[in-house]
Amino acid sequence: MKKRLLACISILVISPLLVFGGLSATYDGWEGHPRIGAGLVPTSLGAGLSFDWQSGTSIYGKGMVGYFERMIWQDPTTGNLLDTNPLVYDQLRFAAEGGLAQQLGSHMLSIGYRISYELPFDSMVVGRVLESGVVTPVAGFASSPIFGPLDSVNGTLEARYRFDRYLDNRAKSDGFLLDLRGSYGINRYLSILAEAKGAKTLLAQMEGERNLFSLVVIDRIIASYDTGTQIPLSAQEKSAFGSKIRGFSTLQYPVALSVANQFDLRLNGPSVIHSAIFPRMTLFCDVGYGYGMMANSNYSSKGGMLASSGISLNFTLGPYMDLGYQMAYLLVGENLAHPGVKMVGELVAHLRF
């Protein structure tokens, strides 16, 4: 009898929620391992569900599993920058997150919690000599006072504000977007990320719904600040200075504070085969400045500038996948993964959801 009563109460509570709300899918796209099919084979995927009410309130949950390569440019004992022989290893990562979000017109506020587990392995190229130096076994740096144990569990409380009046249908991009994020980790670190982006379509020639040619200008400012004595590498992947300037490596120059401006001039179209293939050429110029303590160390950076310019050619295949190649000329600074090289090229691929 008690079970029936509990079931009836549950139905009475849940039914109105289902009437005035609905489920939707959420995606984080995918990444590729650079040693597997040049990074074009998806080795990770993040996806989940969001339950949305008509009031704009939603509850979301997402999961991710992936196999990655990491290249660390800090000495595991002192925290000083490495000029050669970076620490290279493979990683299996599991992550899950959930939270609550509220949409108010163009404004969105959310708060959630993310937990991840990372398991390190020797690199696929362990023992070989790359341009940057010898790839050593992971056992030699699996735990250190600078970035902690590579085999670790990380939990993070995350808050986000987003102002979105940005419209992008591939052919045209117009409007403004502001995205502010803060993360507080169980290791007592704080990470703040900010992005402001504006776009304007200068020219668009259409044939019905088919794009013949369009010219779009986009400018993006990205800034981050990290503080704490145990900032995990998963947080540094998003905030390191090298990740903000095209042509440099993700975990290069992990200073506390960095800001960068990315300028794009995009030439889009013409779309072919009923818009299933959409080409885009982008001329870009990135300039940034980093300053402060190196992550998790007493080593202070004097600050410095990085800059690059270049060109990328991308093809959107169907409605979701982007595939292309990018060439960046390093105006200021050096990508130590390619010592002495001024032109750095890389394949670029990701899913669009």
BELCOR-V953145 format. One record per residue. D_LAST is the distance of its C-alpha to the last C-alpha in whole Angstrom. Layout:
# BELCOR-V953145
D_LAST + D_LAST
This chain:
# BELCOR-V953145
47 + 45 + 42 + 42 + 42 + 39 + 37 + 38 + 38 + 34 + 33 + 35 + 32 + 29 + 30 + 29 + 26 + 25 + 26 + 25 + 21 + 19 + 16 + 12 + 10 + 8 + 7 + 8 + 7 + 11 + 14 + 17 + 21 + 22 + 25 + 23 + 23 + 23 + 19 + 18 + 18 + 15 + 17 + 15 + 12 + 11 + 11 + 12 + 13 + 14 + 17 + 17 + 21 + 22 + 23 + 20 + 21 + 18 + 19 + 16 + 16 + 14 + 16 + 15 + 18 + 18 + 21 + 21 + 24 + 25 + 28 + 30 + 32 + 34 + 38 + 38 + 41 + 41 + 38 + 39 + 37 + 37 + 38 + 38 + 37 + 34 + 33 + 31 + 30 + 27 + 25 + 24 + 22 + 21 + 19 + 19 + 18 + 19 + 20 + 20 + 19 + 20 + 19 + 22 + 21 + 19 + 20 + 18 + 20 + 19 + 21 + 21 + 22 + 21 + 23 + 23 + 25 + 26 + 28 + 29 + 31 + 33 + 31 + 31 + 33 + 35 + 39 + 38 + 38 + 35 + 35 + 35 + 38 + 38 + 36 + 38 + 37 + 35 + 38 + 40 + 37 + 35 + 37 + 38 + 39 + 36 + 33 + 34 + 34 + 31 + 31 + 30 + 28 + 27 + 26 + 25 + 25 + 22 + 22 + 20 + 20 + 18 + 19 + 16 + 18 + 15 + 14 + 12 + 12 + 12 + 16 + 17 + 16 + 18 + 19 + 19 + 17 + 19 + 18 + 21 + 20 + 23 + 24 + 27 + 28 + 31 + 32 + 33 + 31 + 29 + 26 + 25 + 22 + 22 + 19 + 20 + 19 + 20 + 19 + 22 + 22 + 25 + 25 + 24 + 25 + 24 + 25 + 24 + 20 + 21 + 20 + 23 + 23 + 22 + 23 + 21 + 22 + 20 + 22 + 20 + 23 + 22 + 24 + 25 + 28 + 29 + 32 + 34 + 36 + 33 + 30 + 28 + 26 + 23 + 23 + 25 + 22 + 20 + 23 + 25 + 26 + 26 + 22 + 22 + 24 + 23 + 25 + 26 + 25 + 23 + 26 + 28 + 30 + 29 + 32 + 31 + 30 + 28 + 27 + 26 + 25 + 22 + 23 + 21 + 23 + 20 + 22 + 19 + 20 + 22 + 19 + 21 + 21 + 20 + 17 + 16 + 16 + 16 + 18 + 18 + 21 + 21 + 24 + 24 + 26 + 25 + 28 + 29 + 31 + 32 + 34 + 36 + 36 + 35 + 33 + 35 + 38 + 41 + 40 + 40 + 38 + 40 + 37 + 36 + 34 + 31 + 30 + 28 + 28 + 26 + 24 + 21 + 20 + 17 + 16 + 12 + 13 + 12 + 8 + 6 + 9 + 11 + 14 + 17 + 20 + 22 + 25 + 26 + 30 + 31 + 33 + 34 + 34 + 34 + 31 + 33 + 31 + 33 + 36 + 38 + 35 + 34 + 31 + 28 + 26 + 23 + 20 + 16 + 13 + 10 + 7 + 4 + 0
